């Protein structure tokens, strides 16, 4: 990997890890979750759609908009709503940790629906390790608070949505430019949420910090982040680009503890370690030092 690739990878992890921080800032100012998600999708689409049109990526979706609609629901609309509602009840850093479990759920679903991706050997061991991390996190940090437990389950369900979307993308949209899929799902998702967002428009102008958070969350953490991700896929391949999955939670924890004064518990650290290790093994199917 070149220095440019490492810089882009670090920038992408910093942007995606900061998404949970910006959601929490907007929530704390009283912005409703539905409006936060709509703003995120609309601003992300405003960044990606013109680029996708210029590159002809959206033209490849002709005849596949039903698949794009399904992707928009299971991989952006529903997960983003679950994460945002979940963050009303749990810390942003904890949300970032739980979302890192998406590769574990991908492996679980693949065991039933995709023989090519079915976890075997080391990957199966990683699956067990990751599940232990999730159980530990819930048992140590969430079991004493019903509201926090519900919030954690919401974020965990969002990870299931990401896993379903990944497998569906492989089956129904194989060969389509990823940039076109990303732009299409953000566009469709924002249109789906528009009616509900009209009912959730803030009665008064949010604070400048909340407005800034929404702008950076949508244009930066969604639009520009997706563009960087697909640029990396083109330059270094999908396997290396997926390393961002293991870097972003660390940024989420750093931002939450440093900027929001969120507690950093031993359970969160241990759970993060097990989830990331299990996700790596489940996704890669090998030990880190084995090529």
C-alpha positions as CSV (number, residue, x, y, z in Angstrom):
1,X,0.0,0.0,0.0
2,X,1.2,3.5,-0.8
3,X,1.4,6.4,1.6
4,X,-1.6,7.9,-0.2
5,X,-3.6,4.7,0.4
6,X,-2.8,4.7,4.1
7,X,-3.7,8.4,4.4
8,X,-7.1,7.8,2.7
9,X,-7.7,4.7,4.9
10,X,-7.0,6.8,8.1
11,X,-9.2,9.6,6.9
12,X,-12.0,7.2,6.1
13,X,-11.8,5.6,9.5
14,X,-11.7,9.0,11.2
15,X,-14.8,10.1,9.3
16,X,-16.8,6.9,9.9
17,X,-15.8,6.7,13.5
18,X,-16.9,10.3,14.0
19,X,-20.4,9.6,12.7
20,X,-21.5,8.4,16.1
21,X,-20.2,11.6,17.7
22,X,-22.1,13.8,15.3
23,X,-25.3,11.8,15.8
24,X,-25.0,12.2,19.6
25,X,-24.4,16.0,19.3
26,X,-27.5,16.5,17.1
27,X,-29.6,14.3,19.5
28,X,-28.4,16.2,22.5
29,X,-29.7,19.4,20.9
30,X,-33.2,17.9,20.5
31,X,-33.0,17.1,16.7
32,X,-35.3,14.1,16.1
33,X,-33.7,10.8,14.9
34,X,-35.8,10.7,11.7
35,X,-34.7,14.2,10.7
36,X,-31.1,13.4,11.5
37,X,-31.1,10.3,9.2
38,X,-32.9,12.1,6.4
39,X,-30.4,15.0,6.5
40,X,-27.6,12.4,6.5
41,X,-29.0,10.6,3.5
42,X,-29.9,13.7,1.5
43,X,-26.6,15.4,2.0
44,X,-24.7,12.2,1.2
45,X,-26.8,11.8,-2.0
46,X,-26.0,15.5,-2.9
47,X,-22.3,14.6,-2.9
48,X,-22.4,11.2,-4.6
49,X,-25.2,11.5,-7.2
50,X,-23.6,14.2,-9.4
51,X,-20.3,12.2,-9.4
52,X,-22.1,8.9,-10.2
53,X,-24.0,10.7,-13.0
54,X,-20.8,12.1,-14.5
55,X,-19.2,8.7,-14.4
56,X,-22.2,6.9,-15.9
57,X,-22.5,4.7,-12.8
58,X,-26.3,5.2,-12.3
59,X,-27.0,4.1,-15.9
60,X,-26.0,0.6,-14.9
61,X,-28.8,0.4,-12.4
62,X,-31.4,0.5,-15.1
63,X,-33.8,-2.4,-14.5
64,X,-32.5,-3.0,-11.0
65,X,-34.1,-0.2,-9.1
66,X,-36.2,-2.8,-7.1
67,X,-32.9,-4.2,-5.8
68,X,-31.7,-0.7,-5.1
69,X,-34.9,0.0,-3.1
70,X,-34.3,-3.1,-1.0
71,X,-30.7,-2.1,-0.4
72,X,-31.7,1.4,0.6
73,X,-34.1,-0.1,3.2
74,X,-31.9,-2.8,4.7
75,X,-28.5,-1.0,4.5
76,X,-29.1,2.7,5.0
77,X,-32.7,3.6,6.1
78,X,-33.4,1.0,8.7
79,X,-29.8,0.7,10.1
80,X,-29.3,4.4,10.3
81,X,-32.6,4.8,12.1
82,X,-31.8,2.0,14.5
83,X,-28.3,3.4,15.3
84,X,-29.7,6.9,15.8
85,X,-32.6,5.8,18.1
86,X,-30.1,3.5,19.9
87,X,-27.8,6.4,20.6
88,X,-30.6,8.1,22.5
89,X,-30.0,5.3,25.1
90,X,-26.3,4.4,24.9
91,X,-23.0,6.2,24.5
92,X,-21.7,7.0,21.0
93,X,-18.5,5.0,21.7
94,X,-20.5,1.9,22.6
95,X,-22.6,2.2,19.4
96,X,-19.3,2.3,17.4
97,X,-18.2,-0.9,19.1
98,X,-21.4,-2.8,18.4
99,X,-21.6,-1.8,14.7
100,X,-18.2,-3.5,14.4
101,X,-20.0,-6.8,14.8
102,X,-21.4,-6.6,11.2
103,X,-18.9,-9.1,9.7
104,X,-19.9,-11.6,12.4
105,X,-23.5,-11.4,11.4
106,X,-22.5,-11.7,7.7
107,X,-20.7,-14.9,8.5
108,X,-23.7,-16.2,10.5
109,X,-26.1,-15.6,7.6
110,X,-23.6,-16.9,5.1
111,X,-23.5,-20.2,7.0
112,X,-27.2,-20.7,6.0
113,X,-27.6,-18.8,2.7
114,X,-24.2,-18.6,1.0
115,X,-22.0,-21.7,0.7
116,X,-19.1,-19.7,-0.9
117,X,-19.0,-17.4,2.2
118,X,-19.7,-20.0,4.8
119,X,-17.3,-19.8,7.7
120,X,-15.0,-22.7,8.2
121,X,-12.0,-23.5,10.4
122,X,-10.5,-20.3,11.7
123,X,-13.4,-18.2,10.4
124,X,-15.8,-20.3,12.5
125,X,-13.6,-19.8,15.6
126,X,-13.7,-16.1,14.9
127,X,-17.5,-16.2,14.8
128,X,-17.6,-17.7,18.3
129,X,-15.1,-15.2,19.6
130,X,-17.0,-12.3,18.2
131,X,-20.3,-13.5,19.7
132,X,-18.6,-13.9,23.1
133,X,-17.5,-10.3,22.8
134,X,-21.1,-9.1,22.1
135,X,-22.4,-11.2,25.0
136,X,-19.7,-9.8,27.3
137,X,-20.4,-6.2,26.3
138,X,-24.1,-6.6,27.0
139,X,-23.5,-8.5,30.2
140,X,-21.1,-6.0,31.7
141,X,-22.2,-2.7,30.4
142,X,-25.9,-2.9,29.5
143,X,-27.5,-5.5,31.7
144,X,-28.4,-3.1,34.6
145,X,-30.3,-0.6,32.5
146,X,-33.3,-1.6,30.5
147,X,-33.2,1.5,28.3
148,X,-29.5,1.0,27.5
149,X,-30.2,-2.7,26.8
150,X,-32.9,-1.7,24.3
151,X,-30.5,0.8,22.7
152,X,-27.8,-1.7,22.4
153,X,-30.1,-4.2,20.8
154,X,-31.2,-1.5,18.2
155,X,-27.6,-0.9,17.2
156,X,-26.9,-4.7,17.0
157,X,-30.0,-5.0,14.7
158,X,-28.4,-2.3,12.5
159,X,-25.4,-4.6,12.1
160,X,-27.7,-7.4,11.0
161,X,-29.1,-5.0,8.3
162,X,-25.6,-4.3,7.1
163,X,-24.9,-8.0,6.9
164,X,-28.1,-8.7,4.9
165,X,-27.3,-5.9,2.6
166,X,-23.8,-7.2,1.9
167,X,-25.0,-10.7,0.9
168,X,-27.9,-9.2,-1.1
169,X,-25.5,-6.9,-2.9
170,X,-23.4,-9.9,-3.9
171,X,-26.4,-11.9,-5.3
172,X,-28.5,-9.2,-7.0
173,X,-26.1,-6.3,-7.9
174,X,-22.9,-8.2,-8.8
175,X,-21.0,-6.4,-11.5
176,X,-22.7,-3.0,-10.9
177,X,-20.3,-0.1,-10.2
178,X,-20.3,0.3,-6.3
179,X,-20.4,4.0,-6.7
180,X,-23.7,3.7,-8.5
181,X,-25.1,1.4,-5.9
182,X,-24.0,3.8,-3.1
183,X,-25.4,6.9,-4.8
184,X,-28.7,5.1,-5.7
185,X,-29.3,3.8,-2.2
186,X,-28.7,7.2,-0.6
187,X,-31.0,8.9,-3.2
188,X,-33.8,6.3,-2.7
189,X,-33.4,6.3,1.0
190,X,-33.7,10.1,1.3
191,X,-36.8,10.0,-0.9
192,X,-38.4,7.2,1.3
193,X,-37.7,9.2,4.5
194,X,-38.7,12.6,3.1
195,X,-42.4,12.5,4.2
196,X,-41.6,11.4,7.8
197,X,-38.8,14.0,7.9
198,X,-41.3,16.8,7.1
199,X,-43.1,15.9,10.3
200,X,-39.9,15.9,12.3
201,X,-38.5,19.3,11.2
202,X,-37.2,21.1,14.2
203,X,-39.6,23.8,15.5
204,X,-36.6,26.2,16.1
205,X,-33.3,26.5,14.4
206,X,-30.9,24.0,16.0
207,X,-27.7,25.2,17.7
208,X,-24.7,25.8,15.4
209,X,-23.0,22.7,16.8
210,X,-26.0,20.6,15.8
211,X,-26.2,22.1,12.3
212,X,-22.5,21.6,11.8
213,X,-22.8,18.0,13.0
214,X,-25.6,17.3,10.5
215,X,-23.6,18.8,7.6
216,X,-20.4,16.9,8.4
217,X,-22.3,13.7,9.1
218,X,-24.1,13.8,5.8
219,X,-21.6,15.4,3.4
220,X,-18.5,14.1,5.1
221,X,-19.3,11.0,7.1
222,X,-21.6,9.6,4.4
223,X,-21.0,11.2,1.0
224,X,-17.3,11.9,1.0
225,X,-16.6,8.8,3.1
226,X,-18.4,6.5,0.6
227,X,-16.4,8.2,-2.2
228,X,-13.1,7.6,-0.4
229,X,-14.1,4.0,0.3
230,X,-14.8,3.2,-3.4
231,X,-11.6,5.0,-4.4
232,X,-9.7,2.7,-2.1
233,X,-11.4,-0.3,-3.5
234,X,-10.2,0.7,-6.9
235,X,-6.7,1.4,-5.8
236,X,-5.9,-1.4,-3.2
237,X,-8.8,-3.8,-3.6
238,X,-11.8,-4.6,-1.4
239,X,-10.0,-6.8,1.1
240,X,-7.5,-4.1,2.1
241,X,-10.1,-1.4,1.9
242,X,-12.2,-3.4,4.4
243,X,-9.5,-2.8,7.0
244,X,-11.4,0.4,7.8
245,X,-14.0,-1.8,9.6
246,X,-11.4,-2.5,12.3
247,X,-10.1,1.1,12.6
248,X,-13.3,3.1,12.7
249,X,-14.5,1.7,16.2
250,X,-11.2,2.9,17.8
251,X,-11.9,6.4,16.5
252,X,-15.5,6.2,17.8
253,X,-14.2,5.3,21.2
254,X,-11.6,8.1,21.1
255,X,-14.1,10.8,20.1
256,X,-16.7,9.7,22.7
257,X,-14.2,9.6,25.6
258,X,-12.2,12.6,24.6
259,X,-14.9,15.0,23.3
260,X,-18.1,13.8,25.1
261,X,-16.6,12.6,28.4
262,X,-18.2,9.2,27.9
263,X,-16.9,6.5,30.3
264,X,-14.5,3.9,29.1
265,X,-15.1,0.7,31.0
266,X,-13.1,-2.5,31.1
267,X,-16.1,-4.3,29.7
268,X,-16.2,-2.0,26.7
269,X,-12.4,-2.5,26.0
270,X,-12.6,-6.2,26.4
271,X,-15.7,-6.5,24.3
272,X,-14.2,-4.3,21.6
273,X,-11.1,-6.5,21.5
274,X,-13.1,-9.7,21.2
275,X,-15.5,-8.3,18.6
276,X,-12.7,-6.9,16.4
277,X,-10.7,-10.1,16.6
278,X,-13.7,-12.2,15.9
279,X,-14.8,-10.0,13.0
280,X,-11.3,-10.2,11.5
281,X,-11.1,-14.0,11.7
282,X,-14.7,-14.4,10.5
283,X,-14.2,-12.1,7.5
284,X,-10.6,-13.1,6.5
285,X,-10.7,-16.8,7.5
286,X,-7.1,-16.7,8.6
287,X,-4.8,-15.6,11.4
288,X,-3.4,-12.1,11.1
289,X,0.1,-13.3,10.5
290,X,-0.9,-15.8,7.8
291,X,-1.1,-14.5,4.2
